[in-house]
Amino acid sequence: MAKLPDTTRLLLGPGPSPVSPRVMRAMQAPSLSHLDADMMALLADISLQLGRVFRAPAGSFSFAVSGTGSAGLEAVVTNLVREGTPVVALVNGYFGDRLASVCERAGGRVRRVTGEWGRALDPEALRGALREGGADLVAMVHAETSTGVRNPVESLCAVARAAGAATIVDTVTSLGGMPVDVGAWQADGVYSCSQKGLGAPSGMAPVTFSARAVEQARRTPGRSFYFDLALLQDYWTARKYHHTISAPLVYALREALLEVEEEGLEARWARHERNHQQLVRGLAAIGLDLLPPEAERLWTLNAVRVPDGVDEAAVRRTLLERYDIEIGAGLGPLAGKVWRVGVMGNGSTEPIVLLLLAALREALALPR
Ligand SMILES: Cc1ncc(COP(=O)(O)O)c(C=O)c1O
């Protein structure tokens, strides 16, 4: 029988990120049922905390869907896309493509506007596409985890808004690690995950809906029961049974959000930027470069080019077996071409970056 882990693996892949001892301890608090008054008070706190972390404007509804980032994605899409809704989906990586497919599965008439993998999306390309044929909705990924690219969400949302389209934004790899400002973006449906920049285990997906998105979703319910916004809002705010939320995951998310608030959102972003820069400098010193140009990089997730002649899987195996460090492989067309190194949440520290660089140097020096 497989056994539980008994060493602390350093999680430096595309997610999950390391969970702090404080958040792990929070999960040991006695269980509460999903309708307990004390649970409802915790959910009310989390809703406010998430509103602050998303920087959601007044009138929005922020909460967490029971499930991973993909559940957040489905929740936003199934509440905003209806049969025949014209959608422009911006795709410059694996997760943009996934978002586009989920919009299709929800019945949307999806037009993909594609960009190069490894480069940020161009707002002019979106403007052109919207001029050619309008859309009710534009869907985009802020932090494209497959390529390490940050897309210019504020400009993209402005272009969409000028064309009268609502917006969906994926912040799975940015929330808690780099600037996310739903109020400034004026985005309508935004989702994330608990296991990256926020530093909780996976299983609770933060989401936020604008006032107009809530109103629209309540007026015309979508096909999903589990992700129905009106039912979820009635559970979170009016204690009407919808599903049996996981108490340990609620405790973990609450504690992780408290840690974020104690650190301060901007200080946390600055920490991520600083440690990302240190990693980039250290990688350069051992001859490694990142895929995206400097101005388009994430601070949370680094797509590091695999040098010619290096067996990328062997390097990952060495890191894991000798140093208990996990980094990620490339996805899709980038398989074998990049490593994906996540330095986020509790993993974004100077000692961790130095340890990773030292281990990587050793792993690259091994005879192959
Ligand atoms: C940008 C992005 N969107 C969506 C997801 C899906 O999240 P999950 O694996 O938590 O379901 C991920 C996962 O890494 C992601 O990076």
The ligand as a Tripos MOL2 file, in Angstrom:
@<TRIPOS>MOLECULE
LIG
   16    16     1     0     0
SMALL
NO_CHARGES

@<TRIPOS>ATOM
      1 C1         -3.9250   29.6930  -15.7150 C.3       1 LIG1
      2 C2         -4.5990   28.4730  -15.1610 C.ar      1 LIG1
      3 N1         -5.9130   28.3230  -15.3010 N.ar      1 LIG1
      4 C3         -6.5660   27.2520  -14.8280 C.ar      1 LIG1
      5 C4         -5.8930   26.2530  -14.1510 C.ar      1 LIG1
      6 C5         -6.6270   25.0730  -13.6150 C.3       1 LIG1
      7 O1         -6.5160   25.0300  -12.2180 O.3       1 LIG1
      8 P1         -6.6370   23.6670  -11.3930 P.3       1 LIG1
      9 O2         -5.5290   22.7770  -11.8260 O.co2     1 LIG1
     10 O3         -6.4940   24.1370   -9.9560 O.co2     1 LIG1
     11 O4         -7.9740   23.0970  -11.6630 O.co2     1 LIG1
     12 C6         -4.5160   26.3410  -13.9860 C.ar      1 LIG1
     13 C7         -3.7620   25.2800  -13.3200 C.2       1 LIG1
     14 O5         -2.5950   25.3670  -13.0930 O.2       1 LIG1
     15 C8         -3.8520   27.4860  -14.5040 C.ar      1 LIG1
     16 O6         -2.5340   27.6230  -14.3600 O.3       1 LIG1
@<TRIPOS>BOND
     1     1     2 1
     2     2     3 ar
     3     2    15 ar
     4     3     4 ar
     5     4     5 ar
     6     5     6 1
     7     5    12 ar
     8     6     7 1
     9     7     8 1
    10     8     9 2
    11     8    10 1
    12     8    11 1
    13    12    13 1
    14    12    15 ar
    15    13    14 2
    16    15    16 1
@<TRIPOS>SUBSTRUCTURE
     1 LIG1         1 GROUP 0 **** ****
